[in-house]
Amino acid sequence: MKKVQISLNSIDKVKSFVNDISKFDCDFDLVSGRYVIDAKSIMGIFSLDLSRPLDLNVHAEDDAEEVMEALKPYLA
């Protein structure tokens, strides 16, 4: 598992983020305080406080480098 901080401070950024990570077969968890949601759930993301950076847990084994490349535009 890899943990990174991301920033999703606009509606367009949230939509493109979900589209980008949905291409991968691994699991992604977004953590904000005590809340943990599936990062592929656009409704779940909008239930979080998006004014602050979020912790993203990436559960990728084989394609970890490809996942990290896709996440570059969102890194905080």
NUMAR-331454 format. One line per field, with one value per residue (C-alpha): residue in one letter; chain; z, y, x. Coordinates in nm, 4 decimals, always signed. Each point is the difference from the previous one (the first is absolute). Layout:
N
r = [A	...]
c = [A	...]
Z = [Z	...]
Y = [Y	...]
X = [X	...]
//
This chain:
76
r = [M	K	K	V	Q	I	S	L	N	S	I	D	K	V	K	S	F	V	N	D	I	S	K	F	D	C	D	F	D	L	V	S	G	R	Y	V	I	D	A	K	S	I	M	G	I	F	S	L	D	L	S	R	P	L	D	L	N	V	H	A	E	D	D	A	E	E	V	M	E	A	L	K	P	Y	L	A]
c = [A	A	A	A	A	A	A	A	A	A	A	A	A	A	A	A	A	A	A	A	A	A	A	A	A	A	A	A	A	A	A	A	A	A	A	A	A	A	A	A	A	A	A	A	A	A	A	A	A	A	A	A	A	A	A	A	A	A	A	A	A	A	A	A	A	A	A	A	A	A	A	A	A	A	A	A]
Z = [+0.0000	-0.0820	+0.1651	-0.1700	+0.0610	-0.2723	-0.0505	-0.1599	+0.0257	-0.2963	-0.1490	-0.3268	+0.1902	+0.1886	-0.3237	-0.1808	+0.3092	+0.0166	-0.3767	+0.0231	+0.2920	-0.1240	-0.2815	+0.2553	+0.1482	+0.3485	+0.3019	+0.1072	+0.3380	+0.0781	+0.3639	+0.1530	+0.3782	+0.1209	-0.3283	-0.2534	-0.3336	-0.3309	-0.2219	-0.3083	+0.1458	-0.1206	+0.2498	+0.2822	-0.0945	+0.0084	+0.3555	+0.1170	+0.0872	-0.3285	+0.1253	+0.1518	-0.1522	+0.0291	+0.0678	-0.2802	+0.0750	-0.3177	+0.0197	-0.3209	-0.0447	-0.3670	-0.1594	+0.2855	-0.2215	-0.2564	+0.2779	+0.1430	-0.3455	-0.0353	+0.3438	-0.0719	-0.0870	+0.3361	+0.2397	+0.2740]
Y = [+0.0000	+0.3496	+0.3182	+0.3430	+0.3340	+0.1380	+0.3174	-0.0071	+0.3616	+0.0239	-0.1988	-0.0535	-0.1296	-0.2518	-0.1246	-0.0417	-0.1659	-0.2628	-0.0611	-0.0412	-0.2440	-0.2012	-0.1278	-0.1986	-0.3319	+0.0680	+0.1586	+0.3631	+0.1393	+0.3705	+0.0964	+0.3266	+0.0025	-0.3070	-0.0540	-0.2575	-0.0272	-0.1786	+0.2487	-0.1295	+0.1251	+0.3535	+0.0371	-0.1147	+0.2553	+0.2838	-0.1012	+0.0900	+0.3380	+0.0841	+0.3280	-0.1920	-0.2586	-0.3617	-0.3137	-0.2559	-0.3625	-0.1872	-0.3791	-0.0728	-0.2761	-0.0481	+0.3358	+0.2305	+0.2155	+0.0471	+0.0969	+0.2563	+0.1531	+0.0386	+0.1667	+0.2727	+0.2751	-0.0501	-0.0181	+0.2634]
X = [+0.0000	+0.1181	-0.1286	+0.0022	-0.1702	-0.2233	-0.1987	-0.3460	-0.1106	-0.2401	-0.2871	+0.1894	+0.3031	-0.2151	-0.1594	+0.3322	+0.1548	-0.2773	+0.0269	+0.3789	+0.0077	-0.2986	+0.2230	+0.2011	-0.1040	+0.1402	-0.1720	+0.0309	-0.1098	-0.0363	+0.0524	-0.1182	+0.0219	-0.1867	-0.1846	+0.1193	-0.1784	+0.0504	+0.1864	-0.1831	-0.3307	-0.0707	-0.2864	+0.2273	+0.2647	-0.2527	-0.0951	+0.3533	+0.1526	+0.1751	+0.1485	+0.2933	+0.2338	-0.1161	+0.2024	-0.0257	+0.0867	+0.0885	-0.0225	+0.1933	+0.2546	+0.0850	-0.0780	+0.1089	+0.2248	-0.2776	-0.2439	+0.2425	+0.0463	-0.3788	-0.0212	+0.2595	-0.2531	-0.1747	+0.2956	-0.0143]
//
